[in-house]
């Protein structure tokens, strides 16, 4: 079977296969199996706020302690937003 993919993608696959000392077909098979396993465990069609939070934690974007942005909204508007506006004006 032949699959037509962009040359840059093919080169990236080839480079990754060399680094991992693997066959491109094996890499693709592993990725497909992982993708299918994730889809089987996820019955949702739409992402929820919980999904977003889970992905943020996995990406290291979460705060170690709870942050009450709504409770600090006035403080944020009075400090950070003013700094943001000043930065925009200076451009």
C-alpha positions in Angstrom: 0.0 0.0 0.0 1.2 3.5 -0.8 0.2 6.6 1.2 0.8 10.0 -0.3 2.0 12.4 2.5 3.8 15.7 2.3 7.6 15.4 1.9 8.3 17.4 5.1 6.1 14.9 7.1 7.9 11.9 5.5 11.3 13.4 6.3 10.3 14.0 9.9 9.0 10.4 10.2 12.2 9.1 8.7 14.3 11.1 11.1 12.3 10.1 14.1 12.5 6.4 13.1 16.3 6.6 12.8 16.6 8.2 16.2 14.4 5.5 17.8 16.0 2.8 15.7 12.6 1.7 14.5 10.7 1.2 11.3 8.3 4.0 10.2 5.5 1.4 10.0 6.1 0.5 13.6 6.0 4.1 14.7 2.7 4.7 12.9 1.2 1.5 14.2 2.1 2.5 17.8 0.6 6.0 17.4 -2.6 4.5 15.9 -3.0 2.0 18.7 -2.4 4.8 21.3 -4.9 7.0 19.5 -7.5 4.3 19.3 -7.0 3.4 22.9 -7.5 7.0 24.0 -10.7 7.3 21.9 -12.1 4.0 23.3 -11.7 5.4 26.8 -13.2 8.7 25.9 -16.9 8.6 25.1 -17.3 12.4 25.0 -17.8 14.3 21.8 -17.1 17.7 23.3 -14.4 18.8 25.7 -15.5 19.9 29.1 -13.9 22.3 31.6 -12.7 19.2 33.4 -11.0 18.0 30.2 -9.3 21.4 29.9 -8.1 21.3 33.5 -6.8 17.8 33.0 -4.8 18.7 29.9 -3.5 21.9 31.6 -2.2 19.8 34.5 -0.6 17.3 32.1 1.1 20.2 30.2 2.4 21.7 33.5 0.1 24.8 33.1 -1.7 24.4 36.4 -1.1 26.3 39.7 0.1 24.2 42.7 -2.6 25.9 44.8 -6.1 27.1 44.0 -6.4 30.6 42.4 -9.5 32.7 43.0 -9.4 34.9 39.9 -13.0 36.1 40.4 -12.3 37.2 44.0 -9.2 39.1 42.8 -10.9 40.6 39.7 -10.9 44.2 41.1 -7.3 43.9 42.1 -6.3 42.5 38.8 -8.2 45.3 36.9 -6.5 47.9 39.0 -3.0 46.6 38.6 -2.3 44.2 35.8 -4.8 45.6 33.3 -3.5 49.1 33.8 0.0 47.9 33.1 -1.2 46.0 30.1 -2.9 49.2 28.7 0.2 51.3 29.4 2.3 48.7 27.5 -0.1 48.9 24.5 0.0 52.7 24.5 3.8 52.7 24.5 4.1 50.6 21.3 
